[in-house]
Amino acid sequence: MAARHKQKREPRAHWLLLALSLALVAAVLVFQGWTKHEVDAARTRLNCAEPVPDGVNTTSPVLTKVRGDTVRSASVPAGKVALTFNGGPDPEWTPRVLDLLSRHHAHATFFVSGADAAKYPALVRRIRAEGHEVGSGTYTGAAMDHASSPRASLELALTQAALAGSAGAHTDLLRMPQTTSVSTLCGDMWPAVQRASADGYTIVAASPWNKKAGTGVLRQYEQNARGLGQAEALLGNKDVEEFDTVSTATGLASSERPVTPWQQLRGDAMLWSVRAGDWFLRGMGWLLVGAGGLGVLRLLMLVFFARVHVRRLERYRPGSPWLREIRDPVTVLVPAYNEEKGIESTLRSLLASTHRQLQIVVIDDGSSDRTATVAESVRDPRVSVVRQANAGKAEALNTGLRHARYNIVVMVDADTVLEPDAIRRLIQPLAHPAVGAVSGNTKVGNRRGLLGRWQHLEYCFGFNLDRRMFEVLECMITVPGAIGAFRRDAALGVGGVSTDTLAEDTDLTMALWRAGWRVVYEETAVAWTEVPTSLRQLWRQRYRWCFGTLQAARKHWGAVREFGPAGRFARRGISYLLVFQMALPLLAPVIDVYALYGLLFRSGSDAMAVWLGFLAIQMFCAGYALKLDRERLWSLWAMPFQLFVYRQLMYLVVIQSVAAAVSGTRLKWQRMQRSGTAAQELRGRRQARSLESR
């Protein structure tokens, strides 16, 4: 409906931006997970199936060249000790180790972790500034004997990049993680040693612990309390003349050399990437906590205010029992565009209303099918058909307002079937002079199939619980086009139904609040509507709704600065809309990627427990909503599946809508193809209930 809502082109660049953003998020998560042994894990060593080759076990601990099983090594002369420390730099223990070495005028080689070097570059610079030597302990400290080939290459390359960025140096020294003496380079570790040696590395092991320090040894310690104590005890050994680095103690050439400008640039980029990744993960952690907290808060708010609505509101709200019963005549407006399949059922349900004084105006908005003809075939003096050129739903409603004879106007979509008492119940809150509009209770008629059940749950759990809360908080956002009652003078007083947005019902509701009227919810006024039966139709419908709601929110945002009902409505209603229905869905794709990562690479049981916990809360709230709407609880079986397809579709709709709004796109009216099945299924359910009652 509406030729006036044209668009030149729907936005497309945002999908590419979204894909690139999610790919970047996934890459950061995988990299961070790789450094923490969550992806391509190689944390611990395998047991050696074979010893080191013959003759290797008796060599010195510094392997300068390995060709096959032939080894060239360097040893530490008597009276000297080559001190080495594994891991770090650690902000707690590395400064203590450096202070200890300084007090004893000793030097050592630090086989640092590339990940820690990138995280604490200042400590790497301090190590070198105090005359110590830096070697590679690989990036993550993963066992190299069963690390995959890509991982092994990355372990070494990234460590060099981290050293380049933090200290401007390249090292040729390498210690295989989780090894000590040469004999521990056994099994699958030996091929890893051969490959590293072929790449130019000098492999540094340690002397056997039973070898006396004064005979010339190479010792290795961890950077922790135990390692610090052992190193302090060794430094007090009177049999040792000198404590030095591996290169100096063995007489080798310096293992460190300056990096090229290109290597320095890569190193700097590496450090910035690591910092950004750390910031991102911390932000993601807070984001998940915040989003989860807001999600749970929303569910608790819905249940709490629904409870208030049920137990307390009868005594306070407009339309309470002591107000007079409304029996005034009512004008019903039915805008229609190509609704020949459903218009007759809608009119029949209106004519069956227990409120008999009706003027039913069908506004045919330039339909290309037999909508007007079918409507005219309903022979009843209360029904009239007005034809106009296609101008959009808003203009059709304005045409209807001009033809309305009564001050109470009910607006109904042409695919909606009303319960017999719906109109009578809907108009009762208008007995209070402050009420300008009333929202009815819209339910899904064609709820067969998984997609129909998902929408049924959304209408009960989402829309109707929202409306109960909105009434308590006095910030009803939308009187739905499917069923809503208005004072004609109130609607005309705000200029009628505006054509500024695609969500004309939301726009009109917000305008009434700003004009000082109150808007309430009548849950007993039930209307059955036909919902989309395909994902494509659902996308079009929700895209139009979301885009139009954004337009309306932007149009009426100025009300937050106003006083009285208008300001209260805007500060509560529009803020709620922007936070829970716009902001959170925009963050949902990133949260989903993070959750998927946690499920696949972290503790799957923890991720599943969180998901099941949140699902349980949703199921409880949805069950409560179904109970309030007097619906069967068996529909809850479809809710877990809703989280895997329907939810993603809804947040993609929000992303598309926000992108369209930001780019200034004028969206055309996305009309849904009707089948008329809602009325048929409703008749079937009524017949079934009738048979059960017998």
C-alpha positions as CSV (number, residue, x, y, z in Angstrom):
1,M,0.0,0.0,0.0
2,A,1.4,3.4,-1.0
3,A,3.0,4.5,-4.1
4,R,4.2,7.6,-2.3
5,H,6.8,5.7,-0.3
6,K,9.4,5.3,-2.9
7,Q,13.1,4.4,-2.6
8,K,15.9,4.9,-5.0
9,R,18.0,2.2,-3.6
10,E,18.1,0.1,-0.5
11,P,21.5,0.3,1.4
12,R,23.9,-2.5,0.6
13,A,27.3,-1.3,1.9
14,H,26.3,-1.9,5.5
15,W,26.1,-5.7,4.9
16,L,29.7,-5.7,3.7
17,L,30.6,-3.6,6.7
18,L,28.8,-6.1,9.0
19,A,30.5,-9.1,7.4
20,L,33.9,-7.4,7.7
21,S,33.3,-6.5,11.3
22,L,32.2,-10.0,12.2
23,A,35.2,-11.4,10.4
24,L,37.5,-9.1,12.3
25,V,35.8,-10.0,15.6
26,A,36.2,-13.7,14.8
27,A,39.8,-13.2,13.9
28,V,40.6,-11.4,17.1
29,L,38.8,-14.1,19.1
30,V,40.6,-16.9,17.3
31,F,44.0,-15.2,17.8
32,Q,43.4,-14.5,21.5
33,G,42.1,-18.0,21.9
34,W,45.2,-19.4,20.1
35,T,47.5,-17.5,22.5
36,K,45.6,-19.1,25.5
37,H,45.6,-22.6,24.1
38,E,41.9,-22.5,23.3
39,V,42.3,-22.9,19.5
40,D,44.7,-25.5,18.0
41,A,45.6,-26.4,21.6
42,A,49.1,-27.8,22.1
43,R,49.5,-27.1,25.8
44,T,51.3,-30.1,27.2
45,R,53.9,-32.5,25.9
46,L,53.4,-36.1,24.7
47,N,55.4,-38.9,26.3
48,C,58.5,-39.7,24.4
49,A,58.2,-42.8,22.3
50,E,61.9,-42.7,21.4
51,P,65.0,-41.2,23.1
52,V,67.2,-38.6,21.5
53,P,69.6,-40.0,18.8
54,D,72.7,-41.8,20.0
55,G,75.5,-39.4,21.0
56,V,73.1,-36.4,21.3
57,N,72.5,-37.1,25.0
58,T,76.1,-36.6,25.8
59,T,76.5,-33.3,24.0
60,S,76.6,-29.9,25.6
61,P,73.3,-28.1,26.3
62,V,73.7,-25.4,23.6
63,L,73.0,-26.9,20.1
64,T,74.4,-24.5,17.6
65,K,73.7,-26.7,14.6
66,V,71.6,-29.8,14.0
67,R,71.8,-31.7,10.7
68,G,69.8,-34.9,10.9
69,D,71.3,-36.7,14.0
70,T,74.6,-34.8,13.8
71,V,74.9,-32.1,16.4
72,R,77.4,-29.3,16.9
73,S,77.2,-27.8,20.3
74,A,78.8,-25.3,22.7
75,S,79.6,-25.7,26.4
76,V,80.1,-23.6,29.4
77,P,83.7,-23.6,30.8
78,A,84.5,-24.5,34.4
79,G,84.0,-21.7,36.9
80,K,81.1,-20.1,34.9
81,V,77.3,-20.5,35.0
82,A,75.0,-19.5,32.2
83,L,71.8,-18.4,34.0
84,T,68.5,-18.7,32.1
85,F,64.9,-17.9,33.0
86,N,61.8,-19.2,31.3
87,G,58.6,-17.4,30.5
88,G,57.4,-13.9,31.2
89,P,58.1,-11.1,31.3
90,D,55.9,-11.1,34.3
91,P,55.0,-7.8,36.0
92,E,55.4,-9.4,39.4
93,W,58.4,-11.7,39.2
94,T,60.6,-10.3,36.4
95,P,61.5,-7.1,38.3
96,R,62.4,-9.2,41.3
97,V,64.6,-11.4,39.2
98,L,66.3,-8.4,37.7
99,D,66.9,-6.8,41.1
100,L,68.4,-10.0,42.4
101,L,70.8,-10.2,39.4
102,S,71.7,-6.6,39.9
103,R,72.6,-7.1,43.5
104,H,75.0,-9.9,42.6
105,H,76.3,-8.2,39.4
106,A,75.2,-11.2,37.4
107,H,73.7,-11.5,33.9
108,A,71.2,-14.0,32.5
109,T,69.3,-15.0,29.4
110,F,65.5,-14.6,29.5
111,F,63.6,-16.9,27.2
112,V,60.5,-14.8,27.0
113,S,57.0,-15.7,25.8
114,G,56.1,-13.7,22.8
115,A,52.6,-13.1,24.1
116,D,53.9,-11.6,27.3
117,A,56.6,-9.6,25.5
118,A,53.9,-8.0,23.5
119,K,51.9,-7.3,26.6
120,Y,54.7,-6.0,28.7
121,P,57.2,-4.4,26.3
122,A,58.7,-2.1,28.9
123,L,60.0,-5.1,30.8
124,V,61.7,-6.5,27.7
125,R,63.4,-3.2,27.3
126,R,64.5,-3.2,30.9
127,I,66.0,-6.7,30.5
128,R,68.1,-5.6,27.6
129,A,69.0,-2.2,29.1
130,E,70.5,-3.9,32.2
131,G,72.8,-6.0,30.0
132,H,70.8,-9.2,29.9
133,E,70.1,-11.4,26.9
134,V,66.7,-12.2,25.3
135,G,65.8,-15.5,23.7
136,S,62.7,-17.0,22.3
137,G,60.5,-19.1,24.4
138,T,57.9,-19.3,21.6
139,Y,54.8,-17.1,21.6
140,T,52.5,-19.1,23.9
141,G,54.8,-21.7,25.5
142,A,53.0,-24.5,23.6
143,A,54.6,-27.9,23.4
144,M,56.3,-28.0,20.0
145,D,56.4,-31.8,19.7
146,H,52.8,-32.1,18.6
147,A,52.0,-28.5,17.5
148,S,50.6,-28.3,14.0
149,S,53.0,-27.0,11.4
150,P,51.2,-23.6,10.9
151,R,51.1,-23.2,14.7
152,A,54.8,-24.0,15.0
153,S,55.7,-21.4,12.4
154,L,53.5,-18.8,14.0
155,E,54.9,-19.4,17.4
156,L,58.4,-18.5,16.2
157,A,57.5,-15.7,13.8
158,L,55.1,-13.9,16.2
159,T,57.7,-14.1,19.0
160,Q,60.3,-12.4,16.7
161,A,57.7,-9.7,15.8
162,A,56.9,-9.1,19.5
163,L,60.6,-8.7,20.3
164,A,61.0,-6.4,17.3
165,G,58.2,-4.2,18.5
166,S,59.2,-4.2,22.2
167,A,63.0,-4.1,22.0
168,G,63.9,-3.6,18.3
169,A,65.9,-6.8,18.4
170,H,65.9,-10.2,16.7
171,T,67.2,-13.3,18.6
172,D,68.8,-16.5,17.4
173,L,68.3,-18.3,20.7
174,L,65.4,-20.7,21.2
175,R,64.3,-22.8,24.1
176,M,61.8,-25.5,23.4
177,P,59.0,-25.1,25.9
178,Q,58.6,-27.8,28.5
179,T,62.1,-29.2,28.1
180,T,65.1,-29.2,30.4
181,S,68.2,-31.2,29.6
182,V,69.1,-32.4,26.1
183,S,67.6,-35.8,26.9
184,T,64.2,-34.2,27.1
185,L,64.4,-33.3,23.4
186,C,63.2,-36.8,22.6
187,G,60.4,-38.3,20.6
188,D,58.5,-35.9,18.4
189,M,60.4,-33.0,19.9
190,W,63.6,-33.9,18.0
191,P,62.1,-33.2,14.5
192,A,60.9,-29.9,15.9
193,V,64.5,-29.2,17.0
194,Q,65.8,-30.1,13.5
195,R,63.3,-27.7,11.8
196,A,64.2,-24.9,14.2
197,S,67.9,-25.4,13.7
198,A,67.3,-25.3,9.9
199,D,65.7,-21.9,10.4
200,G,68.9,-20.6,12.0
201,Y,68.0,-21.0,15.7
202,T,70.5,-22.1,18.4
203,I,68.6,-24.5,20.6
204,V,69.3,-24.0,24.3
205,A,68.7,-26.8,26.8
206,A,70.0,-27.1,30.4
207,S,72.7,-29.0,32.1
208,P,71.8,-32.0,34.2
209,W,70.8,-31.0,37.7
210,N,73.4,-33.4,39.3
211,K,76.3,-31.6,37.6
212,K,78.1,-29.3,40.0
213,A,77.9,-25.6,39.4
214,G,81.7,-25.1,39.6
215,T,82.3,-27.4,36.6
216,G,80.6,-25.1,34.2
217,V,76.8,-25.5,33.8
218,L,73.8,-24.0,32.2
219,R,70.9,-23.6,34.6
220,Q,67.2,-22.8,33.9
221,Y,64.7,-21.4,36.3
222,E,61.0,-20.4,36.1
223,Q,60.0,-16.8,37.0
224,N,58.2,-17.6,40.2
225,A,58.9,-17.8,43.9
226,R,60.6,-21.2,43.6
227,G,62.7,-20.2,40.7
228,L,63.7,-17.0,42.4
229,G,64.8,-18.9,45.6
230,Q,66.8,-21.4,43.6
231,A,68.6,-18.7,41.6
232,E,69.4,-16.8,44.8
233,A,70.9,-19.9,46.3
234,L,73.0,-20.5,43.2
235,L,74.2,-16.9,43.1
236,G,75.7,-17.5,46.5
237,N,77.8,-20.4,45.4
238,K,81.5,-19.7,46.1
239,D,82.7,-22.2,43.4
240,V,81.4,-20.0,40.6
241,E,83.4,-17.2,39.3
242,E,81.0,-15.6,36.9
243,F,77.3,-15.7,36.1
244,D,76.6,-14.6,32.6
245,T,74.3,-14.9,29.5
246,V,74.3,-18.0,27.3
247,S,76.2,-16.3,24.4
248,T,78.9,-14.8,26.7
249,A,79.4,-17.9,28.8
250,T,79.7,-20.2,25.8
251,G,81.8,-17.7,23.8
252,L,79.3,-17.6,21.0
253,A,78.7,-14.5,18.9
254,S,75.9,-12.2,20.1
255,S,72.6,-13.8,19.5
256,E,70.8,-10.5,19.1
257,R,70.9,-8.2,16.1
258,P,69.0,-5.0,15.2
259,V,65.8,-5.4,13.1
260,T,65.2,-3.8,9.8
261,P,62.7,-0.8,9.5
262,W,60.2,-3.2,8.0
263,Q,60.6,-5.7,10.9
264,Q,60.3,-2.8,13.3
265,L,57.1,-1.6,11.6
266,R,55.6,-5.1,11.8
267,G,56.6,-5.4,15.4
268,D,55.0,-2.1,16.3
269,A,51.8,-3.2,14.5
270,M,52.0,-6.5,16.4
271,L,52.1,-4.7,19.7
272,W,49.2,-2.4,18.8
273,S,47.2,-5.4,17.6
274,V,47.8,-7.2,20.9
275,R,46.7,-4.2,22.9
276,A,43.7,-3.7,20.8
277,G,42.8,-7.3,21.2
278,D,43.1,-7.1,25.0
279,W,41.0,-4.0,25.1
280,F,38.5,-5.7,22.8
281,L,38.2,-8.8,24.9
282,R,37.8,-6.7,28.1
283,G,35.2,-4.7,26.4
284,M,33.4,-7.8,25.1
285,G,33.4,-9.2,28.6
286,W,31.8,-6.0,30.0
287,L,29.5,-5.9,26.9
288,L,28.3,-9.5,27.5
289,V,27.7,-8.8,31.2
290,G,25.9,-5.6,30.4
291,A,23.8,-7.1,27.6
292,G,23.0,-10.2,29.6
293,G,22.1,-8.0,32.6
294,L,19.9,-5.8,30.5
295,G,18.2,-8.8,28.9
296,V,17.4,-10.4,32.2
297,L,16.4,-7.0,33.6
298,R,13.9,-6.6,30.8
299,L,12.4,-10.0,31.4
300,L,12.0,-9.3,35.1
301,M,10.5,-5.9,34.4
302,L,8.0,-7.5,32.0
303,V,6.9,-10.0,34.5
304,F,6.8,-7.6,37.4
305,F,4.8,-4.9,35.6
306,A,2.5,-7.5,34.1
307,R,1.8,-8.7,37.6
308,V,1.1,-5.2,38.7
309,H,-1.2,-4.8,35.6
310,V,-3.2,-7.8,36.5
311,R,-3.4,-7.4,40.3
312,R,-3.5,-3.6,40.9
313,L,-4.3,-1.7,37.8
314,E,-8.1,-2.4,37.8
315,R,-8.4,0.0,40.7
316,Y,-6.5,2.9,39.1
317,R,-6.6,2.9,35.4
318,P,-9.1,4.7,33.2
319,G,-11.9,2.4,32.4
320,S,-12.2,1.1,36.0
321,P,-15.6,-0.5,37.0
322,W,-17.0,2.7,38.6
323,L,-16.7,4.6,35.3
324,R,-19.8,4.7,33.1
325,E,-20.2,2.0,30.4
326,I,-19.6,3.3,26.9
327,R,-22.5,2.5,24.6
328,D,-21.9,5.3,22.1
329,P,-22.0,4.6,18.4
330,V,-18.6,3.7,16.8
331,T,-17.1,4.3,13.4
332,V,-14.8,1.5,12.3
333,L,-12.2,2.3,9.6
334,V,-10.9,-0.5,7.5
335,P,-8.1,0.6,5.1
336,A,-7.6,-2.0,2.4
337,Y,-5.2,-2.5,-0.5
338,N,-5.5,-5.8,-2.5
339,E,-7.2,-7.6,0.4
340,E,-9.9,-9.5,-1.5
341,K,-9.0,-12.8,0.3
342,G,-9.5,-11.5,3.8
343,I,-11.8,-8.4,3.7
344,E,-15.0,-10.4,3.8
345,S,-14.0,-12.3,7.0
346,T,-13.0,-9.0,8.6
347,L,-16.3,-7.4,7.8
348,R,-18.3,-10.4,8.9
349,S,-16.5,-10.4,12.3
350,L,-17.3,-6.7,12.7
351,L,-21.0,-7.2,11.8
352,A,-21.1,-10.0,14.4
353,S,-20.0,-7.5,17.1
354,T,-22.1,-7.3,20.3
355,H,-21.7,-3.5,19.9
356,R,-24.4,-3.0,17.3
357,Q,-24.2,0.8,16.6
358,L,-21.5,0.7,14.0
359,Q,-20.5,2.7,11.0
360,I,-18.1,0.5,9.0
361,V,-16.1,2.4,6.4
362,V,-13.9,0.4,4.0
363,I,-11.3,2.7,2.3
364,D,-10.1,1.0,-0.9
365,D,-6.7,2.5,-1.5
366,G,-6.5,1.9,-5.3
367,S,-6.6,-1.9,-5.1
368,S,-5.8,-3.8,-8.3
369,D,-7.9,-6.8,-7.3
370,R,-11.6,-7.2,-6.2
371,T,-11.2,-5.8,-2.7
372,A,-13.9,-3.1,-3.2
373,T,-16.2,-5.4,-5.0
374,V,-16.0,-8.0,-2.3
375,A,-16.6,-5.4,0.4
376,E,-19.6,-4.0,-1.4
377,S,-21.0,-7.5,-1.7
378,V,-21.5,-7.6,2.1
379,R,-25.1,-6.4,2.2
380,D,-25.5,-4.4,5.3
381,P,-26.4,-0.8,5.7
382,R,-23.7,-0.2,8.3
383,V,-21.0,-1.0,5.7
384,S,-19.9,1.6,3.1
385,V,-17.0,1.5,0.7
386,V,-14.9,4.6,-0.2
387,R,-12.6,4.3,-3.2
388,Q,-9.5,6.5,-3.7
389,A,-6.4,6.5,-5.8
390,N,-3.5,4.7,-4.2
391,A,-2.0,7.1,-1.6
392,G,-0.9,4.9,1.3
393,K,-2.4,3.6,4.5
394,A,-2.1,6.9,6.3
395,E,-4.0,8.8,3.7
396,A,-6.6,6.1,3.6
397,L,-7.2,6.5,7.3
398,N,-7.4,10.2,7.0
399,T,-10.0,9.7,4.3
400,G,-11.9,7.5,6.7
401,L,-11.7,10.1,9.5
402,R,-13.3,12.6,7.1
403,H,-16.2,10.1,6.5
404,A,-16.6,9.2,10.2
405,R,-19.9,10.2,11.7
406,Y,-19.1,9.4,15.3
407,N,-16.5,10.6,17.8
408,I,-15.2,7.1,18.7
409,V,-13.2,5.6,15.9
410,V,-11.9,2.1,15.8
411,M,-9.2,1.3,13.2
412,V,-8.9,-2.2,12.0
413,D,-6.6,-3.9,9.5
414,A,-8.3,-5.6,6.6
415,D,-6.7,-9.0,7.5
416,T,-8.0,-8.9,11.1
417,V,-10.8,-10.9,12.6
418,L,-12.3,-9.5,15.8
419,E,-14.0,-11.4,18.6
420,P,-17.7,-10.5,19.0
421,D,-17.1,-8.5,22.2
422,A,-13.8,-6.9,21.1
423,I,-15.2,-3.5,20.1
424,R,-17.4,-3.2,23.2
425,R,-14.5,-4.0,25.5
426,L,-12.0,-1.9,23.5
427,I,-13.9,1.4,23.8
428,Q,-14.6,1.2,27.6
429,P,-11.4,2.9,28.7
430,L,-12.5,5.9,26.7
431,A,-15.0,6.6,29.5
432,H,-12.2,8.5,31.2
433,P,-11.8,11.9,29.7
434,A,-8.0,11.8,29.7
435,V,-7.7,8.8,27.5
436,G,-7.3,9.5,23.8
437,A,-6.6,6.0,22.5
438,V,-6.8,2.4,23.5
439,S,-4.7,-0.5,22.2
440,G,-6.4,-3.9,21.7
441,N,-4.9,-7.4,22.1
442,T,-3.6,-8.7,18.8
443,K,-3.2,-12.4,18.5
444,V,-1.9,-14.6,15.7
445,G,-4.5,-16.4,13.7
446,N,-2.5,-18.5,11.3
447,R,-0.1,-20.0,13.9
448,R,0.4,-23.4,12.2
449,G,3.9,-24.2,11.2
450,L,7.1,-23.2,13.1
451,L,7.2,-19.7,11.7
452,G,3.6,-19.1,12.8
453,R,4.3,-20.4,16.3
454,W,7.4,-18.2,16.6
455,Q,5.3,-15.2,15.8
456,H,2.5,-16.3,18.2
457,L,5.1,-16.5,21.0
458,E,6.4,-13.1,20.0
459,Y,2.9,-11.5,20.0
460,C,2.1,-12.9,23.5
461,F,5.5,-12.8,25.1
462,G,6.9,-9.6,23.4
463,F,4.2,-7.3,22.2
464,N,1.4,-8.0,24.8
465,L,3.7,-8.1,27.8
466,D,5.3,-4.9,26.6
467,R,1.9,-3.2,26.4
468,R,1.0,-4.3,30.0
469,M,4.2,-2.7,31.2
470,F,3.8,0.4,29.0
471,E,0.3,1.0,30.5
472,V,1.7,0.8,34.1
473,L,4.5,3.1,33.2
474,E,2.2,5.4,31.2
475,C,4.3,5.2,28.0
476,M,2.4,3.1,25.5
477,I,4.4,3.3,22.3
478,T,2.0,1.9,19.7
479,V,-1.7,1.4,19.2
480,P,-1.5,-1.4,16.6
481,G,-3.1,-1.0,13.3
482,A,-4.8,-4.3,13.7
483,I,-7.1,-3.1,16.5
484,G,-7.1,0.3,18.2
485,A,-9.7,2.9,19.4
486,F,-9.3,6.6,19.2
487,R,-11.2,9.8,20.0
488,R,-11.9,11.3,16.6
489,D,-11.3,14.8,17.9
490,A,-8.0,13.7,19.5
491,A,-6.8,12.2,16.2
492,L,-7.8,15.2,14.2
493,G,-6.3,17.5,16.9
494,V,-2.8,16.2,16.1
495,G,-3.3,16.6,12.4
496,G,-4.8,13.2,11.7
497,V,-2.7,10.2,10.6
498,S,0.7,11.6,9.5
499,T,2.4,10.4,6.3
500,D,5.8,11.3,7.6
501,T,6.6,7.7,8.6
502,L,5.9,4.2,7.6
503,A,4.8,3.3,11.1
504,E,1.7,5.5,11.0
505,D,0.2,3.8,14.1
506,T,3.3,4.5,16.2
507,D,3.6,8.0,14.9
508,L,-0.1,8.7,15.8
509,T,0.3,7.2,19.3
510,M,3.3,9.4,20.0
511,A,1.6,12.5,18.7
512,L,-1.3,11.8,21.1
513,W,1.0,11.6,24.1
514,R,2.6,14.9,23.1
515,A,-0.8,16.5,22.8
516,G,-1.5,15.5,26.4
517,W,-3.7,12.5,25.9
518,R,-3.1,9.2,27.6
519,V,-3.0,5.8,25.8
520,V,-3.9,2.6,27.5
521,Y,-4.2,-1.2,26.8
522,E,-7.3,-3.3,26.9
523,E,-6.2,-6.9,27.0
524,T,-9.7,-8.3,26.8
525,A,-10.3,-6.7,23.3
526,V,-9.0,-9.5,21.2
527,A,-8.3,-9.4,17.4
528,W,-6.9,-12.2,15.3
529,T,-4.5,-11.1,12.6
530,E,-2.8,-12.9,9.7
531,V,1.0,-13.0,10.0
532,P,3.6,-13.7,7.3
533,T,4.0,-17.3,6.3
534,S,7.5,-17.1,4.8
535,L,10.8,-15.6,5.9
536,R,10.8,-13.2,3.0
537,Q,7.4,-11.8,3.9
538,L,8.4,-11.6,7.5
539,W,11.5,-9.7,6.6
540,R,9.6,-7.2,4.6
541,Q,6.9,-6.6,7.3
542,R,9.4,-6.2,10.1
543,Y,11.7,-4.0,8.0
544,R,8.8,-1.7,7.5
545,W,7.8,-1.7,11.1
546,C,11.3,-1.2,12.4
547,F,12.2,1.5,9.9
548,G,8.9,3.3,10.6
549,T,9.4,3.1,14.3
550,L,12.8,4.6,14.0
551,Q,11.3,7.4,11.9
552,A,8.7,8.0,14.6
553,A,11.2,7.9,17.5
554,R,13.4,10.4,15.7
555,K,10.4,12.7,14.9
556,H,9.2,12.7,18.6
557,W,12.6,12.6,20.4
558,G,12.2,16.2,21.4
559,A,9.5,15.2,23.8
560,V,12.1,14.0,26.3
561,R,12.6,17.7,27.2
562,E,8.9,18.3,27.7
563,F,6.9,18.1,31.0
564,G,3.8,16.2,32.0
565,P,2.5,13.0,30.2
566,A,4.5,13.8,27.0
567,G,7.9,14.0,28.7
568,R,7.2,11.0,30.9
569,F,6.2,9.0,27.8
570,A,9.3,10.0,25.9
571,R,11.8,9.5,28.7
572,R,10.4,6.1,29.5
573,G,8.9,4.7,26.2
574,I,11.3,6.0,23.6
575,S,14.3,5.4,25.8
576,Y,13.1,1.8,26.3
577,L,12.6,1.4,22.6
578,L,16.1,2.7,21.7
579,V,17.9,0.6,24.3
580,F,16.0,-2.8,24.2
581,Q,14.7,-2.8,20.6
582,M,17.5,-1.0,18.8
583,A,20.8,-0.9,20.7
584,L,20.8,-4.5,22.0
585,P,19.9,-6.0,18.6
586,L,22.7,-4.0,17.0
587,L,25.1,-5.7,19.4
588,A,23.6,-9.1,19.0
589,P,25.8,-10.3,16.0
590,V,29.0,-9.7,17.9
591,I,27.6,-11.3,21.0
592,D,26.6,-14.3,19.0
593,V,30.0,-14.7,17.5
594,Y,31.6,-14.5,21.0
595,A,29.1,-17.0,22.3
596,L,29.8,-19.4,19.4
597,Y,33.5,-19.1,20.1
598,G,33.0,-19.9,23.8
599,L,30.9,-22.9,22.9
600,L,33.4,-24.3,20.4
601,F,36.8,-23.5,21.9
602,R,36.2,-22.7,25.6
603,S,34.3,-24.7,28.2
604,G,31.3,-25.8,26.2
605,S,29.5,-26.9,29.3
606,D,29.8,-23.4,30.8
607,A,28.5,-21.7,27.6
608,M,25.7,-24.2,27.4
609,A,24.8,-23.6,31.1
610,V,24.6,-19.9,30.5
611,W,22.4,-20.4,27.4
612,L,20.1,-22.9,29.1
613,G,19.8,-20.5,32.1
614,F,18.8,-17.6,29.9
615,L,16.4,-19.9,28.0
616,A,14.8,-21.1,31.2
617,I,14.1,-17.5,32.2
618,Q,12.7,-16.8,28.8
619,M,10.5,-19.9,29.0
620,F,9.2,-18.9,32.4
621,C,8.3,-15.4,31.2
622,A,6.8,-16.7,28.0
623,G,4.7,-19.2,29.9
624,Y,3.5,-16.5,32.2
625,A,2.5,-14.4,29.2
626,L,0.7,-17.3,27.6
627,K,-1.2,-17.8,30.8
628,L,-2.2,-14.2,31.0
629,D,-3.5,-14.4,27.4
630,R,-5.3,-17.7,28.2
631,E,-3.2,-19.5,25.6
632,R,-2.0,-23.1,25.8
633,L,1.5,-23.7,27.1
634,W,2.3,-26.3,24.5
635,S,3.5,-23.6,22.1
636,L,6.6,-23.2,24.3
637,W,8.3,-26.2,22.6
638,A,9.1,-23.8,19.7
639,M,10.9,-21.2,21.8
640,P,14.4,-22.9,21.9
641,F,14.4,-23.1,18.1
642,Q,13.4,-19.4,17.9
643,L,16.8,-18.5,19.3
644,F,18.6,-19.9,16.3
645,V,16.8,-18.5,13.3
646,Y,14.1,-16.0,14.3
647,R,16.2,-14.0,16.7
648,Q,18.9,-13.6,14.1
649,L,16.4,-12.5,11.5
650,M,15.0,-9.9,13.8
651,Y,18.4,-8.3,14.6
652,L,19.3,-8.2,11.0
653,V,16.1,-6.3,10.4
654,V,17.2,-3.8,12.9
655,I,20.6,-3.4,11.3
656,Q,19.0,-3.0,7.9
657,S,16.6,-0.4,9.3
658,V,19.2,1.6,11.1
659,A,21.4,1.6,8.0
660,A,18.4,2.8,5.9
661,A,17.6,5.5,8.4
662,V,21.2,6.8,8.6
663,S,21.5,6.8,4.8
664,G,18.3,8.7,4.4
665,T,16.6,6.0,2.3
666,R,12.9,6.4,1.6
667,L,11.5,2.9,1.9
668,K,8.6,1.8,-0.2
669,W,5.6,0.1,1.4
670,Q,6.3,-3.6,1.7
671,R,2.9,-5.2,1.3
672,M,2.4,-8.8,2.6
673,Q,0.6,-11.3,0.4
674,R,-2.6,-12.4,2.1
675,S,-4.1,-15.9,2.0
676,G,-7.1,-15.5,4.3
677,T,-6.0,-18.4,6.4
678,A,-6.2,-16.6,9.7
679,A,-10.0,-16.5,9.6
680,Q,-10.2,-20.1,8.5
681,E,-8.0,-21.3,11.3
682,L,-9.9,-19.2,13.8
683,R,-13.2,-20.8,12.8
684,G,-11.5,-24.2,13.1
685,R,-10.4,-23.5,16.6
686,R,-13.8,-22.2,17.6
687,Q,-15.4,-25.3,16.3
688,A,-12.9,-27.5,18.2
689,R,-13.6,-25.6,21.5
690,S,-17.3,-25.9,20.9
691,L,-17.0,-29.7,20.5
692,E,-14.8,-29.9,23.6
693,S,-17.4,-28.0,25.7
694,R,-20.0,-30.5,24.7
